[in-house]
Amino acid sequence: MPAPGESPALDDAVGDLAAVVTVTDDGGSSGRLRQDFNMLPPGDLRNCMVALSEEEDLLTRLFAHRFRAGSELKGHSFGNLFVAALTEITGDFAQAVQLASKILATRGRIYPATTANTTLIAHMEDGSVVRGETSITASHQRIVELTFDPPHPRPLPETLEAIARADLITVGPGSLYTSLITNLLVDGIPEAVASAGGVRVYIANLMTQANESLGLSAADHIQRIYEHTRRPIFDYAVVNTGAFSAETVARYAAEGASPIVADIERIEALGVRCITGNFASEENVVRHTASQLADVVLELAQERTQRPRET
């Protein structure tokens, strides 16, 4: 969900916010800490903490700071090292994340999808198998299926509780396989989302991503998610139908990406109702307009709380 402070409606309407974050990164600072300290990678969690922080600017900049010198420190994020230190002190990665969140005055709670130290495995269209998130992202083969090694990691009980209590559950935007499906592979999470009483919303990406979703439409994204969850989990999909400038399309095409095709009829054939509109902001990087997106999903949540869930 967009970060607090970017929409007055979001600040006023959200009383309890929880984020579930993937922990399969094995590159950069997170990968080095994972190898050196046999701990879960903190990078994605740190980014989430910084985005949701209500602390003053200097502290959030400190957590995001990456060292530029020193043979051992160069490339490390201060926030990652801070979480690593808290993990050693407490002996519990999940507790370290909660303590770091308190220091940053993070609005809401942030949970790792699992505290199991697992490796992401991708089974490719050509029959090859690629191990590790970094190698998967760098591969040029199309992903057919994701699994974990060891298999069947368990979620935190607090994560399942947060899903069950939520009035609104959003999935996306983000990398289809290494951000979204990764969370939904954790045992118990797909079942929890499928049975949740809150409104469940998929927020479609604006652009395809080379090596993960090249050539996939909005409906293809949902279908790939369902192939891994093995059950439908969305009530709505928020899909951008606004056109991009020729300059933006050309710039992304040079990187092997293109606007996501909004195949509305195929999405609704999956039992998912579409909310369409121009949700994109074109700058150096195409992003969703946070305030507009927040208003849309909050309105869906408010409608749901005022009527019984359809069966």
N, C-alpha and C positions, 0 to 999 in steps of 0.2 A: 504494500500500500504506500502511497506517497508519504513523505515525511511530514510530521506535524510542523506547523508554522507556515506551510505553503498554501493553506486554504483555511479561511476563517470557519467554514462549515466543518472541516475536519477537526479543528481545535475544539469547537463547541460540542460536537456530536460524539466524539470517541472518548468514552470513559475508561476503557480497559483495552489495551493494545498488546498483542502477542505476535512475535515473529518467529517462524521456524526456519532455520538456516542450514544449508548443506555443509558437510564437513569432509569433503572428499578431495579438496585441493592438495596437490602434491608438488607444486612448483613454487619458485620464488622463495620469499621469506618463510611462508607457511610450510613449504616442503622441507626446507632446511631444519626448521624447528621440529617438524614431525620426525625426521630422521635422527636428529641429535638427541632429542628428549623423549622419544617414543610417546608423543602426545598427539592429540587431535589438532588439525590445522586451524589456527584462529583467524585467518585473514578475512573470510567472508563475514564472520561474526563481528570482527572489529569494524568493518565497513558499515554494518548495520547499526552498531552502537553509535558510531560517529553521525550517521544520518539521522538517528532518532534522539540525539543528545540535545538537552535543553541547557547545557552548561555554556559558559562564556566561550568566545571564539578561540582564545589562546589554548585552552585545554583540548578542544576538539582538534585543533591544528597539531598539537603535540601528539595525540594518539594516531593521527594520520601521517606524521612525519616519518620519512624514510631516510636512513643514514646514507650519506654520500661518500664516506671515506672510512678507512680502517679495514684491514683484510678480513676480520671476523664480523664486524658490524655492517659493512657496506651492503646495502640492499635490504637490510632488515627494517621493518616498521617498528617504531617505538611501541605502538599499541600491541603488536604481536608479542614483543618481548615482555611487556607488562602482564599480559594474560599468561604467558609461559611462567613468569615468576609467581603469580598467584596460584597457578596449578601446582607448582612445586611446594608452595607453602601449605595449601589446603589439601593436596592430594586428590582433588576432585575437579575435573575440567569444567563441568556444568556449574559448580559453585563459583569457580574462578570467573566465569563469564558473568554471572549475576553480580559479583562484587565489583567487577570492572564497570558494569552498567550503572551501578549505584554511584560510583565515583564520577562518571560522566553525566549523571542525572538524566539517564536515558528515560524517555517517556515510554512506558510499557515494559514488557518482559521479552527477553530474547533467549530462545532455546536452540541448542544444536539438535538437528533431526535425530541423531543417535549419539551415544557416547561410545559406541563400539568402533574400534580402529579397523576399518574395512577399506579395501581397495576396489575402485570402480573398474568393472570389466565390460568392454564393448565387443559384441559379436557383430562382425561386419558383413555386408552384402556379398563380398567375395569369399566368405568362409573364414577369413582371418579373425584372430582374437587380439585385441589391444588392451593392455593393462595400464591403469593410471589415468587420472583426469587430464594431465598435461599432454600425454601421448595421444589420448582420444581426441582432444581438441585440435592437435596438429595433424591428425590423420586425414587423408583425402578420400577415404572410403566412406560409403554411406552406412550409417549405423542401423542395424536391424533390431537389436535387443541389448538392454543393459542388465547386468547382474552385479552382485557383490561377492567378494572373496575376503573372509568367509561369508557364507550366505546368511540370510535371515537376521540382520541386526535388529535389536529391539529399540523402540522409542523411549523417551523419558515419559513416565506417568503424567508429569505436568503438561507435556505436549498434548497428550490425548485428552486431558481434562480441559485444556484451553480450546481445543477443537470442538468438544462437546458443548461448551458453554457459549461459544461465539454466536453472535447475531449475524455476522458477516465473515465469510472466508474467501480470500482472494488468492489466486494462483497466477503468477506472472505479473508483468512481463519478465523475460529472462531467457537464458540459453535453454533450449528445449530439453536437451539430454543432461547436460552437466550442471544445471541449476534447478530445473523444475522436476523432471522425472526422477532425479536422484533422491529428492525428498520423499517422493511418493513410492519409492521402492522399499522404504523402511517398513518392517512388519507392523501391522496395526494401523498405520496412518491412512492408507486408502480406505480401509473399513470404517475408520473414524470419520473421515470426510463424507463417505457415502451415507452414513447414518446420522450425520449432524442435522440439527434442527435449523441452523442458520442458513441464510441464502448463500449459495456457492457460486462464485463468479470467476470465470477465466478471462484474463486480460491479454488479448492477443498482441504479439510483438508487432512493431511497425515495419521492420525489415527482416528479410531472411538472414541467416548467419552461415557464412562459409564453413563447411566441414560438419555442420550440425543440422541445418534445416534448409539447405539450398534447394530451391524448387518446390518447397512445401507450402501449401496454401494454409489459411487459417483453420479450415476443417481438417486438413492433414495433421496439423499440430494436435488438435483435440483427439483425433483418431490414434495417433502415436501414444499419447498419454493414456488413453483407455486400453490400449494393448498391454500396457504395463500395470495399470491398476486392476485390470480384468473386471471392471465394473464402471458404470457411468457415475461421475462425481460432480458434474456442473449443472446448475440451473440456467445460468446466463453466460453469454460471451460478449465482451465489449470489444468491438472490432472497428478499426479505423477505416473509413471509406473516403476520406479527404485525399485529394490529389497532391502529389509532391511536385516541386519545380523541376524543370528539365536539368538544371544544374545539380540539384541534389541527387536525382536518379543517376546521372552520369558519374557523379563522385562515388556513389555506392557501387555502381556497376564495375568500376575500376578495382574494387575490393572483392568482387565476386558476390555481391549482395544485391537484392532488389526488393521493392515494396511487397509486403505480404498480400496475396490475392484474397479479397474478402468474398469467399464463396458462401454467401448467406444461406442459400437453399440447402446445401450439403450440411451446414452446421445445424440447421433446424431439423434436418432429417435424423440427426443424432439425438434429438430430444432436448437440444439446447437453444434457448431463445436468445436472439441477437439484439444487442443495443449498438446501433451504428451512429457514426458522426465523424466530424473532423477533430480528432483528439491529438494531433501531432503538432509539435513545435519544431520548426526548421532553423537550426543554427549550425554550428560546426558539426555537431552530432545531433541526429534526429532523436527526439525524446517525446514522451507523452507530456501533454500539458497537465501538470500535477493537480492544480486546483480544479480543472474541469473534470478530470478523471475521478477525483475524490467526490465531487458533487454527485456524479452518476452512481457510483457504487453505494454511497450513503443513502441516496434516495431509494435504491433497491432494498437496502437493509431496513429502512423505515417502513416500506410497503410490506415487507415480510412480517415484521413484528406486529402489524395491524391486522393480519389475516392468518388463518391456519395454513400450514404447508400442504400443497397439493400432492396427491398420491396417484 
